[in-house]
């Protein structure tokens, strides 16, 4: 599932460039088929120059068949190789050579169309393939000198055949000029698209490197915090058992609240270590989608005032999944952001759209600024104005991308913001038996 404005992982530039180049060749070939049919009809019936129609019409039919056979290459994930592009262009050269051989050989003014084939080859192919194209075109020109089929000119054209040649040369020049403009314009568009895809991949690589550094930092901090948190837990337990404190109900309540917050801190530290793979173990945790989502929401509802977090379960039929602590953590970060800016009302919705989980978190806070929406998911872009802000959305976008999904954000018409997480179900699904 892909929604408008969503971020996605860019395809590999080389594979995508091969597909775009083959698509361009197919489009030019359709133009060639239409042009050949019009030219044959005009020359044969308007200029009354008798042509071998059977042999000439064979070429447009063959080119159309080649186009149809080339369409599956556009859907192949690994793209179109240089060898396949070279072979396709060589077929075009052979087709043009055959038509010229059947219509006068080198005396045909449309011989200059070979130059267009050389330019296309030099632009689309690797250097060695471009030189192969030059060599094949040279061989084709030599072969056109050997026993071509002469043109059966009409009587009025036999008086001044040079005039007919010049008129044909003018048409050929105009045709080459138009095709070159179309070709070069489309190639410039393809090059810009390739540059954009390459820039996207470089940006993704930079973000992933940033995540690795953040993970190392978080893991180290979690290890360092483990000891003082354990010490504080022991001290609070000792205080709670002291007779002097046990006789003060207010102090007992305060210590109980402190122990609850301390337990939460230890849980967060444990989650960081689990996300870093240091406490997860070999066996993955198997659960169901409803238990996974309900567990996240229940934890947050327990930490907030009753009635402030509203949960709507529209997922439908439950399914068995493999839960990911990193996913749970980033979802918790977004809920934390929403409850911080909108402590009185936060709405969480889980639904199924086609084959994807859609998890939405809405609030009634100030919403996102225009600049934040434009740079959604970039690190250190936050409305809170504090150092290190914006990492929650950054992690959400990258975890979603790692799982083959997407994350989006927008402002609600009624006020506040909405963050949407979309994850393909086949990535989360577990094929075994659901736990009881």
N, C-alpha and C positions, 0 to 999 in steps of 0.2 A: 504494500500500500504506500502510495506517495501522494502527499497533499501539496497544494500550491504553496510556494515559499519555503518548502522543507529543505533541510540540508541533507545531502547524501554524499556517500563516498564516491569520488570521481573515478571513472573507468581509467584503465591504464592508457596514457596518451598514445603509445605506439599502436596498440590494438585498435583504439578508437580511430586513429588517423588512417589505418589501413581500411577500416570499414567506410570512412568518409570518402576516401579516394576511390574505392570501388563503386560507391554510390554515385560519385561524380562521373565516372566512366560510363556507368549504366545510363545516366541522364544524357550524356553526350552521344551515346550510341543510339538512344531513341531519337534524338535530333537528327542524327545521320540517317537513320532509317526513313524518317519522314522526308528529309531533303532528297535522298536518293529516289524515292518514289515520285516526288514532284518533278525532279529533274528528268527522270526517264520519261514520264508522261509528257512533259513539255517538249522535250527534244523529239520524241517519236511522233506525237500527234500534232503539235503546233509547228515546229520547224520542219516536220516531215522528213527527218533523217531516220532511215530505217535502222533499227537496233535489234540485236539478238535478244528479244525480251525474255525468253526462257532462261538463258544463262545469266542475264543481268538481274532479273527478279529473284533469282535464287539467293543472292547475297543479302538483301534486306530480310528475307525470311530466315536465313541463317543467323544474322545479327540479332533478330528478335528472339530466336530460340536461345542464343547465348545469354541474352539479358535475363530471360526467365530462369535459366539454369544457374545464373549468378546470384539470384535473390537469396538462396539459403546461406550464402557466405556472409551476408549482412547480419544474420542472426547468430553467427557462430561466436562464442564467448572469447576465443583467442584471436579474433580479428582476421584480417586478410594479409597474407604474407607478400613480400616483395616479389617472390617467384610467381605467385598467382596474378599479381598485377602485371608483371612482365608478359606472362602468357596471354593475358587478355588483350594487351596492346598489340602483341604479335599477331593475334587473330584479326584485329582491326586492320593492320598493315596488309595481311594476306588478302582480306576481303577487298580492300581498295585496289590492290594490285590486280586482282582478278577482274574487277569491273573496268579498270583502265585497259587491260589487255583485250577485253571484249569490245572496246569502244575507241580504238585508234592508237593505243599504246602511248608513246611519248608525245605524239601529235595532239593528244587530248589536253586541253588547257587545265583540266582539273588535276593534273599531275602535281601541282604545287601543294595539294592537300597533304602530301607526304610530310611537308615541313611542319604541319600542325601535329602530326603524330610524333615527330622528333621533339617538339617543344613540350608536349604532354609527358613524354617519357623522361625528358631531362628534369621536369618539375616533380614528378611523382615517384620516380624510381631511384634506386641507389646508383652511384656513378658507373659501376661496371655494367649494370643493366641498361643504363642510358647509352653507353657505347655499343652495346649489343643491338639496341634499336637503330642506331646510326648505321651499323654494318648491315642489318637486315634491310633497311630502306635502300641502301646503296645496291644491294643484290637485286632487290625488286626493280629498281630503275634499269639495271643492266638487262634483266630478263624481259622488260617491256620492249626492248629493242629487237627481241627475237620473235619474229613471225606474229605480230599483233593482228587482230581482226580489224581491217580498215573500216572507216566510216562510210556508209552508203549515203553520200550527200545528195540533197535535192539539187535539181538542175540550176536553180538560181544561186545556190551557194557554191557551185563549182566555178562560177565566173570569178569570184573573189574569196577564196577560202581563208585568206589571211584576215579579212574583216570578221569572219565567223570566229576565228581563233582569238582575235583581240576582244571580241564581245564576251566570249567564254572566259578569257583571262580576267576581265573586269569583274564578272560575276564571281569567279573563284576568289579574287582578292577580297571582295566585299564579304563573302562567306567566311573566309579565314579571319578577317578582322572582327566580325561579329562573334564567332566562336571563341577567339582568343580573349575578347573582353569578357564573355560569359565565364570562360574557364578561369582566367586570372582573378576575376572578382570572387568567384566561388572558392578558389584556392586561398585567397586572402582571408576569407571568412573561416575556412577550415584551420588555417594557421593560428588565427586569433583564438578559436575554440581550443586548439591544442595547447596554446600557451596558458589559457585559463585553466584547463584541466591539470596541467603540470604545476601551476601555481597552487591549485587546490590540494594536490598531493603533497607538495612541499609544506603547505600550511598544516595539513593533517600530521605529517611527520614531526613537525615542530611541536604541535600540541601533544602528540604521543610521547615525545621525549620529555616534555614538561610534566606529563602525568607520571612518568617513571621517576623523575626527580621528586615530585610531590609524594609518591608512594614510599620512596626511601626515607624522606624526611618524616612522614607520618609514622612509619613503622619504627624508626629510631625514637621518636618522641613517645610513642606508646610504650616502648620498652622502658624508657627512662621514667615515665609516670607510674608504671606498675608498682614499683617499690614504695614511693611515698603514699600512694592510695591505699596500699595494704596496711602500712603503718598507721595511717589515719583511721582505718576501719578498726584496727585492734584497739587504739586509744579510745575511740568512741564507745566500743564495747565495754572497756574497763570503766569508763565514766558512768555508763548506764547502770552498772552494777554497784556503784559506790552508794552507801546508805545515805549520805548527805544529799546527793543528787536525786536518788530514788524518792526522797520525801518531798521533792519540789515538782509538782505536775507540769508546770510550765517548762522547766528545764528538761524534763523527760520528753515532752512533745518536741522541743527544739532539737534534742539529740536524735529523736526518731526521724524528723525531717532531714537532718544532716546525713543520717545513715542512708535514707532513701536517695538523696541527691548523690551521695558518694557511690551508691550502688549503680546509679545511672552513669556516672563518670566511668566506673569500671566496665560497664556494659559497652560504652562507646569505645573505650580503649580496646576491649576484646573484639569489637566489630572491625576496628581498623586493622588489627592483626589478622583477623580472618580474611578480610578483603585483600591483604597482602599475601595470603597463602601460607601464613606461618602457624595458624591454629586450626586450619580447616581439616587437615587429615586427608587420607586418600579417598575415602568413601564420600560421595556427594550426598547432600541432604535431599531426600525425596519427600515431597508434600503435594498438596493440590493447590490449584490457582486460588480457590476461595480461601483456604486456610492461610496461604501466604499473604494475600491482600488483607484479609480480616485481621491477621496478626499485626500487620503494620499499623492499621487504623486503630485497633484496640489499644496498642501501646501508647499512641499519641492521645487518644481520648482519655486515657487514665491520667495523663500528665496535665491536661487542661481542665478548665471549668466545665461542668456538665452542660451539654447543649450548645457548646461553641463549635464543635466539629461535627458536621453532618456527612454521613456516608450513604451513598446510593450504589447498590450492587445491581448492575444491569448486565453482568457478564453472561448470564444464561447457564447452560449446562457446564458443570465443573469438569476439570481435566487434571491429570497428574502432570506435575512439572518437577524440574530440578531447580531448587531455589538458589539464588546467587546472593551472598552477603553484600557484595558490592552494589548490586541493584537495590537491595533493601536500604542500604545506607544512603544512596543518592536520592531515593524517594523520600526518605526521612529528612534529608537536608531541605528539599523543596517544601515539604509540609512545615518544617521549622520556619522557613522564610515566610510562608503564608500566614502562619499563626502569629508571627512576630509583628507583621505590619497590619494584621487584621485579627486581633485577639478575641473579638466577640463573635466572629462568624467566618468559618472556613468550610468549604464544601468539597468533598472528594467523590469522584464518580469513576466507577470501573465498568467498562462495557466491551462488547466484542463487535468489531466491524470487519466483515469478511473473515480473513484468517489472521487477525491481529488483535492484541490486547490494546485498548485505548484507556489510559489512566489520566484523569484530569483533576487538577487542583485549582480551585477558584477562591479568590478572597475579595474583600471590600477595601483594600488598602489604596494607596495613591496610584498604583499601576506602574507600568514601565514607561520610561521616557523614550522618545523617538530614537535617540542615539543608542540606547540599550537594546531596543528591538532590532536595530540595524546590525549591531555587533553581538547578537544573542549567542551565548555559548562561548564567547571569548573570555579568557581569564582576566581577573581584576577589573571587570566592568560591573559596578554595583551602584545602587542608589543609596547605600547606607553610609558611604563616605568614610569607611574605615579601612585600614591597611589589610590586604588579603581578601577583601570582599569580592564577591562574584564567582568564587570557586565552586559553589554548589551547582549553579547552572552549567558551568564549564564541565564539571564531572558528569552531570546528567547527560549532556549532549554526547560526550565521548563514550560513556558506558552504553548509551542507546546505540551509538554508531557501531561499537564493538559487537553488539548483539544483532546487528543488521536492521535496526529500527531507526526511529527518528524522534526528535524532541522539538517542540515549537512553543512559542509564547505570543500572547496578544493581550490587548486591553479589552475588558468587557464593556459593552455599551452602557450597562447599568452602573458602571464604576468598578474599579479594582482590576485585578489581573487574572489571567488564566494560563496555566502551564499544561501542555499536553504531551504525554509520553506514549509513543506508538511502538509496539514490539511484536514481531512476527511470532505466532504461537508455535511454529515448528522448531524454533530455536530453544524455547523454554520447555517443550513437551518431553515427557519421559515415556518410553515405549513399554516399560514393565507394568506390573500390577500396582494399582494405587494403594498407599498405606492405609491401614485401618486405625 
